[in-house]
Amino acid sequence: YMIAGKILGKEMLGYYSFAFQLASLPLERLVSFIGQIIFPYFSTLQDQPEILKQKFLQGIRLTLLIAGPIFIGAALVAQDAVLLLLTAKWEPIILPFQLLAIGGVFRTLMVFNNQISMAKGLLFLVVTNTFLFAAIMPLGFYFGSINGIIWLSVVWVTLFPALCLISTVRVI
């Protein structure tokens, strides 16, 4: 928000912020639920690396099966929902919301990466992955913001999944 606010100005930052918050609503519920369950479960499997890897991948598939339709559905109905519920004043959030909703699928997967790293006792992976994201994402936010809230949202749909993939490969 700090980077986007400097470049976009208050009004566009407000639209982007609202789109981001709306797209994050399902994520918050899903992540808190998943986080409470998988860390204790993964911890019981830490001495069985092959089973842990198998359960990790099963968990990701199940989450995609649940989160995918939620986020994709939100993206598909966004235009009608925003215009009906929020009025045409909020039309600028439609495309950013759609992009951020699609990006939300990948944001749910990061919960698994962090939880399996901690269950394995590999906190350095959590830290180094966090540094990786912290070093690269702000650059994406800067270049995205230069071109407006749509391109800022594109960063979440392109750069974040790429970093998520790198993080997942490092974890498994």
LINQUI-V528564 format. One record per residue. N is the residue number from 1. OMEGA is omega as a letter, one per 30 degrees, with the letter a starting at -180 (* if undefined). D_FIRST is the distance of its C-alpha to the first C-alpha in whole Angstrom. Layout:
N/OMEGA/D_FIRST  N/OMEGA/D_FIRST
//
This chain:
1/a/0  2/l/4  3/a/6  4/a/5  5/l/6  6/a/8  7/a/10  8/a/10  9/a/10  10/a/10  11/a/12  12/l/11  13/l/7  14/l/10  15/a/11  16/a/9  17/l/8  18/l/11  19/a/12  20/l/10  21/l/12  22/a/15  23/a/15  24/a/15  25/l/18  26/a/20  27/a/19  28/a/18  29/a/22  30/a/23  31/a/22  32/l/23  33/a/26  34/a/27  35/a/25  36/a/28  37/a/31  38/a/30  39/l/30  40/a/33  41/l/35  42/a/34  43/l/35  44/a/38  45/a/39  46/l/37  47/l/41  48/a/41  49/a/39  50/l/40  51/l/40  52/l/37  53/l/35  54/a/37  55/l/36  56/a/32  57/l/33  58/l/34  59/l/31  60/l/29  61/l/31  62/l/32  63/l/28  64/l/27  65/l/30  66/a/29  67/a/25  68/l/26  69/l/28  70/a/25  71/l/22  72/l/24  73/l/26  74/l/23  75/a/22  76/a/25  77/a/26  78/a/22  79/a/24  80/a/27  81/a/25  82/a/22  83/a/25  84/a/27  85/a/25  86/a/22  87/a/24  88/l/24  89/a/21  90/a/19  91/l/20  92/a/17  93/a/15  94/a/18  95/l/18  96/l/14  97/a/15  98/l/18  99/a/17  100/l/14  101/l/17  102/l/19  103/l/17  104/l/17  105/a/21  106/l/20  107/l/17  108/a/20  109/l/22  110/l/20  111/l/22  112/a/25  113/a/25  114/a/24  115/a/26  116/l/29  117/l/28  118/l/29  119/l/32  120/a/33  121/a/32  122/a/30  123/l/27  124/l/27  125/l/26  126/a/23  127/a/22  128/l/23  129/l/21  130/l/18  131/l/18  132/l/19  133/a/15  134/l/14  135/a/16  136/a/15  137/l/12  138/l/10  139/l/13  140/l/12  141/l/9  142/a/10  143/l/13  144/a/12  145/l/10  146/a/13  147/l/15  148/a/13  149/l/11  150/l/14  151/l/14  152/l/10  153/l/12  154/l/15  155/a/13  156/a/13  157/a/17  158/a/18  159/a/17  160/l/16  161/l/19  162/l/21  163/l/20  164/l/21  165/l/24  166/l/24  167/a/23  168/l/26  169/l/29  170/a/28  171/a/29  172/*/32
//
